[in-house]
């Protein structure tokens, strides 16, 4: 997976880093993600920064993961 398009399709919006790590079993760090202002995650319903994009290191970590 090279983009977050499958996440947006599945959840209807971007999700937080915690949920992204849990859903795809990766270990994304804060520096791996491009994040937006804090708001409620559609997955866990907690307020946090939504991952709106990935830096190169984040894309490499998600490279082998299925959509």
PERA-V925472 format. One record per residue. N is the residue number from 0. RES is the residue in three letters. SS is DSSP state (A for helix, B for strand, O for the rest). NEAR is the number of other ideal C-beta (glycine too) atoms within 12 Angstrom. D_LAST is the distance of its C-alpha to the last C-alpha in Angstrom with 1 decimal. Layout:
BEGIN
n:N res:RES ss:SS near:NEAR d_last:D_LAST
n:N res:RES ss:SS near:NEAR d_last:D_LAST
END
This chain:
BEGIN
n:0 res:UNK ss:O near:24 d_last:6.0
n:1 res:UNK ss:O near:17 d_last:9.4
n:2 res:UNK ss:O near:20 d_last:9.6
n:3 res:UNK ss:O near:33 d_last:9.2
n:4 res:UNK ss:A near:16 d_last:9.0
n:5 res:UNK ss:A near:19 d_last:5.9
n:6 res:UNK ss:A near:31 d_last:8.1
n:7 res:UNK ss:A near:21 d_last:11.1
n:8 res:UNK ss:A near:14 d_last:10.3
n:9 res:UNK ss:A near:19 d_last:9.7
n:10 res:UNK ss:A near:23 d_last:12.6
n:11 res:UNK ss:O near:11 d_last:14.7
n:12 res:UNK ss:O near:20 d_last:15.2
n:13 res:UNK ss:O near:33 d_last:14.4
n:14 res:UNK ss:O near:36 d_last:14.6
n:15 res:UNK ss:B near:32 d_last:16.8
n:16 res:UNK ss:A near:37 d_last:16.3
n:17 res:UNK ss:A near:25 d_last:17.2
n:18 res:UNK ss:A near:29 d_last:14.6
n:19 res:UNK ss:A near:40 d_last:11.8
n:20 res:UNK ss:A near:24 d_last:13.4
n:21 res:UNK ss:A near:16 d_last:13.7
n:22 res:UNK ss:A near:27 d_last:10.3
n:23 res:UNK ss:A near:28 d_last:8.6
n:24 res:UNK ss:O near:14 d_last:12.1
n:25 res:UNK ss:O near:27 d_last:13.0
n:26 res:UNK ss:O near:20 d_last:16.4
n:27 res:UNK ss:O near:32 d_last:16.3
n:28 res:UNK ss:O near:17 d_last:19.9
n:29 res:UNK ss:A near:18 d_last:21.5
n:30 res:UNK ss:A near:15 d_last:22.2
n:31 res:UNK ss:A near:23 d_last:18.6
n:32 res:UNK ss:B near:33 d_last:17.8
n:33 res:UNK ss:B near:22 d_last:19.5
n:34 res:UNK ss:B near:28 d_last:20.4
n:35 res:UNK ss:B near:20 d_last:22.3
n:36 res:UNK ss:B near:11 d_last:25.3
n:37 res:UNK ss:B near:13 d_last:25.1
n:38 res:UNK ss:B near:19 d_last:24.2
n:39 res:UNK ss:B near:20 d_last:22.9
n:40 res:UNK ss:O near:28 d_last:19.3
n:41 res:UNK ss:O near:22 d_last:18.0
n:42 res:UNK ss:O near:26 d_last:16.3
n:43 res:UNK ss:O near:19 d_last:19.3
n:44 res:UNK ss:O near:14 d_last:22.0
n:45 res:UNK ss:O near:17 d_last:23.5
n:46 res:UNK ss:B near:14 d_last:24.7
n:47 res:UNK ss:B near:25 d_last:23.2
n:48 res:UNK ss:B near:24 d_last:21.8
n:49 res:UNK ss:B near:31 d_last:18.5
n:50 res:UNK ss:B near:38 d_last:16.2
n:51 res:UNK ss:B near:24 d_last:16.4
n:52 res:UNK ss:B near:25 d_last:15.5
n:53 res:UNK ss:B near:31 d_last:15.3
n:54 res:UNK ss:O near:19 d_last:18.1
n:55 res:UNK ss:A near:15 d_last:18.1
n:56 res:UNK ss:A near:18 d_last:18.1
n:57 res:UNK ss:A near:31 d_last:15.0
n:58 res:UNK ss:A near:22 d_last:13.1
n:59 res:UNK ss:A near:17 d_last:14.5
n:60 res:UNK ss:A near:25 d_last:13.5
n:61 res:UNK ss:A near:32 d_last:9.7
n:62 res:UNK ss:O near:16 d_last:10.2
n:63 res:UNK ss:O near:13 d_last:9.6
n:64 res:UNK ss:O near:24 d_last:6.6
n:65 res:UNK ss:O near:11 d_last:3.8
n:66 res:UNK ss:O near:16 d_last:0.0
END
